[in-house]
């Protein structure tokens, strides 16, 4: 069988790529394999007489408030996982008994070609996505009724990371019941364990994203704005790797901003000027074919760590290395020990990564529950590691006044803190080092390749070579 993912995959009507040198993905081969895995698990969970059609509703056209402006469309993650469809307002169905697939595409007026270019026909849509049949959405009720499935298996459940509910779609045809108990948990668990092909896409996103971080290191100097580092990353990933979008809003934090975990949002748009003697913390991820990387590097703005900065950096790097060395099948992800650590690292140690930045499946039914302890409750999963999981390793140490100043006045916590040392670090911001790691049969492999030691960081910032 031909490879589904690679730099030299033959280009056919179903191939996704962004031009010379970019990763090529056979939609038919990749999603065909993912659908086979899903079918295997659904057939194990559903008695034969109760097997119907998997029915998925894709993402919808959205407008910016009351305007006619439309944000760039990103497909709903479960729809992308099963079918790889880029277009909005589509539906997909798959027979659990036979595996036969059908997509439903919107019927657009011919006049839309003026604004959108050539409008694909159902046959072109079928070739692009490698499915068995394609019909228009207005033909969906009649098509589904003709198939006479026992039911439609639809998504319904709670995303354990966000806490938001995935709601089932409206019934597309009268007389065919919606079955909501099975699909969500089964497909979510499938997404936890990446196939080798999915790992190759994430590896590519890491290669491009790692090189983007190196580009930021080389562009950094006192006096520039944080957003210039952000723009350097975005430009590199798009121009060199075909990554049109970042996986998430980039964090380009300097000085005290490095202690703000989700800095870079609309009210703090990476708009501070960098100064000599400060640290810069860059948390930026590259997205390709909706799969992504999530990488964080920290470095001195002027290219040389101070003794104080180096002490904190080396401590975080030691934790970073120790966690990766401990990762292997059978190890529980709850590796934190001291609750006091939550004052300096209020986020979790890492999260699943895939089509979403914080990918699904962290707390499945029957799995370890979320802890209520400080430090532990921020963990985005408490699962035992297994081969095929892709997870971030992102220890950090932050000096956030909103956490540390109250702790210094709390008798229960202040006895663990050296006031003079804490206060001396309050303006530093913080350090975070984040790799994307796949659990293997024998341990774990980091997909991220950026300068990590003090010597490597300083050498690259001084103009040294680095192969990401």
C-alpha positions as CSV (number, residue, x, y, z in Angstrom):
1,X,0.0,0.0,0.0
2,X,1.3,3.5,-0.9
3,X,2.3,5.7,2.0
4,X,-0.5,8.0,3.3
5,X,1.9,10.8,4.6
6,X,5.3,11.9,3.5
7,X,7.3,14.4,1.5
8,X,7.3,12.2,-1.6
9,X,3.7,10.8,-1.5
10,X,2.4,10.8,-5.1
11,X,0.1,13.7,-5.8
12,X,-3.4,12.7,-6.7
13,X,-6.9,14.4,-6.5
14,X,-7.1,13.4,-2.8
15,X,-3.7,14.7,-1.8
16,X,-3.4,17.6,0.6
17,X,-0.1,19.6,0.3
18,X,1.0,23.2,0.1
19,X,3.5,23.0,-2.7
20,X,7.1,21.9,-3.1
21,X,8.9,20.8,0.0
22,X,5.7,20.6,2.1
23,X,4.2,17.4,3.6
24,X,1.8,15.5,1.3
25,X,-1.2,13.7,2.8
26,X,-3.4,11.2,1.0
27,X,-6.8,11.9,2.5
28,X,-8.2,8.6,1.2
29,X,-5.4,6.6,2.8
30,X,-5.2,8.5,6.1
31,X,-8.8,8.9,6.8
32,X,-9.6,5.5,5.5
33,X,-7.3,4.1,8.1
34,X,-8.8,6.2,10.8
35,X,-12.3,5.2,9.8
36,X,-11.2,1.5,9.9
37,X,-10.0,1.9,13.5
38,X,-13.2,3.7,14.5
39,X,-15.4,1.0,12.9
40,X,-13.5,-1.8,14.7
41,X,-14.2,-0.2,18.0
42,X,-17.8,0.6,17.2
43,X,-18.5,-2.9,16.1
44,X,-17.0,-4.2,19.4
45,X,-19.3,-1.8,21.3
46,X,-22.6,-2.1,19.4
47,X,-24.6,-5.4,18.8
48,X,-25.0,-6.1,15.1
49,X,-28.7,-5.6,15.1
50,X,-28.3,-2.1,16.6
51,X,-25.6,-0.9,14.2
52,X,-26.6,2.1,12.1
53,X,-24.9,5.0,10.5
54,X,-22.3,7.3,12.1
55,X,-23.6,10.8,11.3
56,X,-21.4,13.8,11.8
57,X,-22.3,17.5,11.3
58,X,-19.4,19.6,10.1
59,X,-18.6,23.2,11.0
60,X,-20.9,26.0,9.9
61,X,-20.4,29.3,8.1
62,X,-20.0,32.0,10.7
63,X,-20.1,35.8,10.5
64,X,-18.4,38.4,12.6
65,X,-21.4,39.6,14.7
66,X,-23.9,41.3,12.3
67,X,-21.4,42.0,9.5
68,X,-20.9,40.1,6.3
69,X,-17.2,39.4,7.3
70,X,-16.3,35.8,7.8
71,X,-13.3,34.5,9.8
72,X,-11.2,31.9,8.1
73,X,-13.0,28.6,8.5
74,X,-11.5,25.7,10.5
75,X,-13.3,22.4,10.3
76,X,-14.9,20.8,13.4
77,X,-12.3,18.4,14.9
78,X,-14.4,15.2,14.8
79,X,-15.5,15.8,11.2
80,X,-11.9,16.4,10.2
81,X,-10.7,13.3,12.0
82,X,-13.2,11.0,10.2
83,X,-13.4,12.7,6.7
84,X,-10.8,15.4,6.4
85,X,-13.3,17.8,4.8
86,X,-12.1,21.4,4.4
87,X,-15.4,23.0,3.4
88,X,-18.0,24.3,5.8
89,X,-21.7,23.3,6.0
90,X,-21.1,19.6,5.2
91,X,-22.2,16.4,6.7
92,X,-20.8,12.9,6.7
93,X,-22.2,9.4,7.3
94,X,-20.6,6.0,7.5
95,X,-22.3,2.6,7.8
96,X,-21.1,0.7,10.8
97,X,-22.0,-2.6,9.1
98,X,-20.4,-2.1,5.7
99,X,-18.0,0.8,6.2
100,X,-19.5,2.6,3.2
101,X,-19.1,6.4,3.4
102,X,-21.1,9.3,2.0
103,X,-20.6,13.1,2.3
104,X,-23.3,15.7,1.9
105,X,-22.1,19.1,0.4
106,X,-24.0,22.3,0.2
107,X,-25.6,23.1,-3.1
108,X,-24.3,26.6,-3.9
109,X,-25.8,28.9,-6.6
110,X,-23.8,29.2,-9.8
111,X,-23.3,32.9,-9.0
112,X,-21.0,32.0,-6.0
113,X,-18.3,31.1,-8.6
114,X,-17.8,34.8,-9.1
115,X,-16.6,35.1,-5.5
116,X,-15.2,31.6,-4.7
117,X,-13.9,30.4,-8.0
118,X,-14.8,27.0,-9.5
119,X,-17.6,25.2,-7.5
120,X,-16.8,21.5,-7.2
121,X,-19.2,18.9,-8.4
122,X,-20.2,15.9,-6.3
123,X,-17.8,13.7,-8.4
124,X,-14.9,16.1,-7.7
125,X,-15.8,16.2,-4.0
126,X,-15.8,12.3,-4.0
127,X,-12.4,12.2,-5.6
128,X,-11.0,14.8,-3.3
129,X,-12.0,13.0,-0.1
130,X,-11.9,9.4,-1.2
131,X,-15.4,8.5,-0.1
132,X,-17.9,6.2,-1.7
133,X,-20.6,8.7,-2.6
134,X,-21.4,12.4,-2.4
135,X,-24.8,14.1,-2.5
136,X,-26.1,17.6,-1.8
137,X,-27.3,18.5,1.6
138,X,-30.8,19.1,0.3
139,X,-30.8,15.4,-0.8
140,X,-29.7,14.2,2.6
141,X,-33.2,13.3,4.1
142,X,-34.1,11.2,1.1
143,X,-30.7,9.5,0.9
144,X,-30.7,8.6,4.5
145,X,-34.2,7.4,4.4
146,X,-33.4,5.1,1.5
147,X,-30.6,3.5,3.4
148,X,-33.0,2.6,6.3
149,X,-30.4,2.4,9.1
150,X,-31.4,1.2,12.5
151,X,-30.3,4.6,13.9
152,X,-27.9,7.4,13.5
153,X,-25.0,7.3,15.9
154,X,-24.3,11.0,16.8
155,X,-21.9,12.8,19.0
156,X,-23.1,13.8,22.5
157,X,-20.8,14.3,25.5
158,X,-18.7,16.7,27.5
159,X,-15.1,17.7,26.5
160,X,-13.3,16.9,29.7
161,X,-10.7,19.6,29.0
162,X,-13.0,22.5,28.3
163,X,-16.0,21.3,30.1
164,X,-18.2,22.2,27.1
165,X,-20.8,19.9,25.8
166,X,-20.7,18.5,22.3
167,X,-24.4,18.6,21.3
168,X,-26.0,16.2,18.8
169,X,-27.1,17.6,15.5
170,X,-30.8,18.1,14.7
171,X,-32.5,14.9,13.4
172,X,-31.9,15.0,9.6
173,X,-34.9,12.8,8.7
174,X,-38.0,11.7,10.5
175,X,-38.4,8.1,11.6
176,X,-34.7,7.4,12.2
177,X,-33.7,7.7,15.9
178,X,-30.5,9.4,17.1
179,X,-28.3,7.1,19.2
180,X,-26.2,9.3,21.6
181,X,-24.6,6.8,24.0
182,X,-21.8,5.3,22.0
183,X,-20.0,7.4,19.4
184,X,-18.6,10.3,21.5
185,X,-16.6,8.1,23.9
186,X,-15.5,5.7,21.2
187,X,-14.2,8.3,18.7
188,X,-12.7,10.4,21.5
189,X,-10.7,7.4,22.6
190,X,-9.6,6.7,19.1
191,X,-8.2,10.3,18.9
192,X,-6.1,9.7,22.0
193,X,-4.0,7.1,20.2
194,X,-2.3,8.6,17.2
195,X,-1.5,6.4,14.1
196,X,2.0,6.5,12.7
197,X,0.6,8.7,9.9
198,X,-0.9,11.2,12.4
199,X,2.4,11.3,14.2
200,X,4.2,12.1,11.0
201,X,2.0,15.2,10.5
202,X,2.6,16.3,14.1
203,X,6.3,15.7,13.5
204,X,6.2,17.9,10.5
205,X,4.4,20.6,12.5
206,X,7.1,20.3,15.1
207,X,9.9,20.6,12.5
208,X,8.5,23.8,11.1
209,X,7.5,25.1,14.5
210,X,11.0,24.4,15.9
211,X,12.6,26.2,13.1
212,X,10.2,29.1,13.8
213,X,11.4,29.3,17.4
214,X,15.0,29.4,16.2
215,X,14.1,32.2,13.8
216,X,12.7,34.2,16.8
217,X,15.8,33.7,18.8
218,X,17.9,35.1,16.0
219,X,15.6,38.0,15.5
220,X,15.5,38.9,19.2
221,X,17.3,42.0,20.4
222,X,16.7,44.7,23.0
223,X,14.3,47.4,21.9
224,X,12.0,45.4,19.6
225,X,8.4,44.7,20.3
226,X,7.0,41.4,21.4
227,X,4.7,41.2,18.4
228,X,7.8,41.3,16.1
229,X,8.8,38.0,17.5
230,X,5.3,36.7,17.0
231,X,5.3,37.9,13.4
232,X,8.7,36.3,12.8
233,X,7.3,32.9,13.9
234,X,4.1,33.2,11.8
235,X,6.0,34.3,8.7
236,X,8.5,31.4,9.0
237,X,5.8,28.8,9.5
238,X,3.8,30.0,6.5
239,X,6.5,30.9,4.1
240,X,8.7,27.9,4.8
241,X,6.2,25.2,5.8
242,X,2.8,26.1,4.3
243,X,1.3,26.6,7.7
244,X,-1.3,29.3,7.1
245,X,-2.5,29.5,10.7
246,X,-1.0,29.2,14.2
247,X,-2.5,26.3,16.2
248,X,-3.4,28.9,18.9
249,X,-2.8,32.6,19.7
250,X,1.0,33.0,20.1
251,X,2.3,34.0,23.5
252,X,5.3,36.4,23.0
253,X,6.0,37.5,26.6
254,X,8.9,39.4,28.0
255,X,10.0,40.4,31.4
256,X,7.1,40.2,34.0
257,X,4.7,39.2,31.2
258,X,6.3,35.8,31.1
259,X,4.5,35.0,34.4
260,X,1.1,35.5,32.7
261,X,0.1,32.0,31.4
262,X,-2.1,33.1,28.5
263,X,-0.5,36.4,27.7
264,X,-1.0,37.6,24.1
265,X,-4.8,37.7,24.2
266,X,-6.7,40.6,22.7
267,X,-6.3,42.8,25.7
268,X,-2.6,42.1,26.0
269,X,-1.6,41.7,22.3
270,X,2.1,41.1,22.7
271,X,2.6,44.8,22.7
272,X,5.5,45.4,25.2
273,X,9.0,46.5,24.2
274,X,11.8,44.1,25.1
275,X,14.7,45.3,27.3
276,X,18.2,44.1,27.9
277,X,18.6,41.9,31.0
278,X,15.1,40.4,30.6
279,X,13.9,37.0,29.7
280,X,11.5,36.3,26.7
281,X,9.1,33.4,26.9
282,X,7.7,32.3,23.5
283,X,4.8,29.8,23.4
284,X,4.0,29.3,19.7
285,X,2.6,26.4,17.7
286,X,2.5,25.6,14.0
287,X,-0.6,24.0,12.4
288,X,-0.6,21.8,9.3
289,X,-3.7,19.9,8.1
290,X,-5.2,20.9,11.4
291,X,-2.7,18.9,13.4
292,X,-0.2,21.0,15.3
293,X,2.8,21.6,17.5
294,X,2.9,23.4,20.8
295,X,6.4,24.6,21.7
296,X,7.7,26.9,24.3
297,X,11.2,28.3,24.5
298,X,12.7,30.9,27.0
299,X,15.8,32.9,26.4
300,X,17.6,36.1,27.4
301,X,16.7,39.2,25.3
302,X,20.3,40.2,24.9
303,X,21.6,36.7,24.3
304,X,23.3,36.1,27.7
305,X,21.7,34.6,30.8
306,X,22.4,36.3,34.1
307,X,23.4,34.1,37.0
308,X,19.9,34.5,38.5
309,X,18.2,33.6,35.2
310,X,20.5,30.7,34.6
311,X,19.7,29.2,38.0
312,X,16.0,29.2,37.3
313,X,16.4,28.1,33.7
314,X,18.6,25.1,34.6
315,X,16.2,24.0,37.3
316,X,13.3,24.0,34.8
317,X,15.5,22.2,32.2
318,X,16.4,19.5,34.7
319,X,12.7,18.9,35.4
320,X,12.0,18.9,31.7
321,X,14.6,16.3,31.1
322,X,13.6,14.2,34.1
323,X,10.0,14.0,33.0
324,X,10.9,13.0,29.5
325,X,13.3,10.3,30.9
326,X,10.5,8.9,33.1
327,X,7.9,8.7,30.4
328,X,7.1,5.2,29.2
329,X,4.1,2.9,28.9
330,X,2.6,2.2,32.4
331,X,3.7,5.4,34.0
332,X,1.0,7.6,35.5
333,X,1.0,11.2,34.3
334,X,0.4,12.5,37.9
335,X,4.1,13.0,38.6
336,X,3.8,16.1,40.8
337,X,4.5,15.7,44.5
338,X,4.4,19.0,46.5
339,X,1.3,21.1,46.6
340,X,3.4,24.2,47.2
341,X,4.7,23.8,43.7
342,X,1.4,25.2,42.4
343,X,2.5,28.6,43.5
344,X,5.3,28.6,41.0
345,X,3.7,26.4,38.4
346,X,-0.1,26.9,38.4
347,X,-0.7,25.0,35.2
348,X,-0.6,21.3,34.4
349,X,2.5,19.4,33.4
350,X,1.2,18.8,29.9
351,X,-1.7,17.9,27.8
352,X,-2.7,15.6,24.8
353,X,-1.9,17.2,21.5
354,X,-3.4,16.6,18.0
355,X,-6.2,18.3,16.1
356,X,-6.8,20.5,19.1
357,X,-4.1,22.2,21.2
358,X,-5.5,20.6,24.3
359,X,-6.7,17.4,22.6
360,X,-9.5,15.3,23.8
361,X,-9.6,12.2,26.0
362,X,-7.9,13.4,29.2
363,X,-10.5,12.1,31.6
364,X,-12.5,9.3,29.9
365,X,-15.4,7.4,31.6
366,X,-13.9,4.9,34.0
367,X,-10.5,6.6,34.0
368,X,-8.7,8.3,36.9
369,X,-10.7,11.3,38.1
370,X,-9.4,14.8,38.2
371,X,-7.7,15.6,41.5
372,X,-8.8,18.5,43.6
373,X,-5.2,19.1,45.0
374,X,-3.4,22.3,44.0
375,X,-1.0,21.5,41.1
376,X,-2.8,18.2,40.4
377,X,-6.2,19.8,39.5
378,X,-4.6,21.7,36.6
379,X,-3.4,18.4,35.1
380,X,-5.3,17.9,31.8
381,X,-5.1,14.2,32.2
382,X,-4.4,11.7,35.0
383,X,-4.1,8.7,32.7
384,X,-1.4,6.0,32.6
385,X,0.8,6.6,29.5
386,X,0.4,4.2,26.6
387,X,2.0,3.9,23.2
388,X,0.6,6.3,20.6
389,X,-0.3,9.1,23.0
390,X,1.2,12.5,22.0
391,X,1.5,14.7,25.0
392,X,3.3,18.0,25.8
393,X,6.0,18.2,28.5
394,X,6.0,21.7,29.8
395,X,7.4,22.3,33.3
396,X,7.8,25.9,34.3
397,X,8.7,28.2,37.1
398,X,6.9,31.6,37.4
399,X,7.2,34.5,39.8
400,X,3.6,35.8,39.6
401,X,2.9,38.5,42.2
402,X,-0.8,37.6,42.3
403,X,0.1,34.2,43.6
404,X,3.3,34.7,45.6
405,X,2.5,37.9,47.5
406,X,-0.6,36.4,49.2
407,X,1.4,33.3,49.9
408,X,4.1,35.3,51.7
409,X,1.4,36.5,54.0
410,X,-0.2,33.1,54.6
411,X,1.4,31.4,57.6
412,X,0.6,27.9,56.2
413,X,2.5,28.7,53.0
414,X,5.1,31.3,53.9
415,X,7.0,28.8,56.1
416,X,8.0,27.0,52.9
417,X,9.2,30.3,51.2
418,X,12.3,32.4,51.6
419,X,10.8,35.9,51.4
420,X,14.0,37.6,50.3
421,X,14.6,35.2,47.5
422,X,11.0,35.3,46.3
423,X,10.9,39.1,46.3
424,X,14.2,39.2,44.5
425,X,12.7,37.2,41.6
426,X,9.3,38.9,41.4
427,X,10.2,41.0,38.3
428,X,11.8,38.1,36.4
429,X,8.6,36.7,34.9
430,X,9.2,33.0,34.5
431,X,10.6,30.1,32.5
432,X,8.7,27.4,30.6
433,X,10.2,24.7,28.4
434,X,7.7,22.7,26.3
435,X,8.3,19.7,24.0
436,X,5.8,17.5,22.2
437,X,6.5,13.9,23.0
438,X,5.1,10.6,21.6
439,X,4.9,7.6,23.9
440,X,6.6,4.6,22.3
441,X,6.7,0.9,23.1
442,X,10.1,1.4,24.8
443,X,9.8,4.9,26.3
444,X,9.1,8.2,24.6
445,X,10.4,10.3,21.7
446,X,10.5,14.1,21.6
447,X,9.2,15.5,18.3
448,X,10.6,19.0,19.1
449,X,14.1,20.0,18.3
450,X,15.1,23.5,19.6
451,X,18.1,24.8,21.5
452,X,17.6,23.8,25.2
453,X,20.8,24.1,27.2
454,X,22.1,27.5,28.2
455,X,25.1,27.0,25.9
456,X,22.9,26.0,22.9
457,X,20.6,29.0,23.4
458,X,23.4,31.5,23.8
459,X,25.3,30.0,20.8
460,X,22.2,30.2,18.5
461,X,21.5,33.8,19.6
462,X,25.1,34.7,18.8
463,X,24.6,33.4,15.2
464,X,25.5,29.7,15.6
465,X,24.0,27.1,13.3
466,X,21.1,24.9,14.3
467,X,19.2,22.2,12.4
468,X,15.6,22.0,13.5
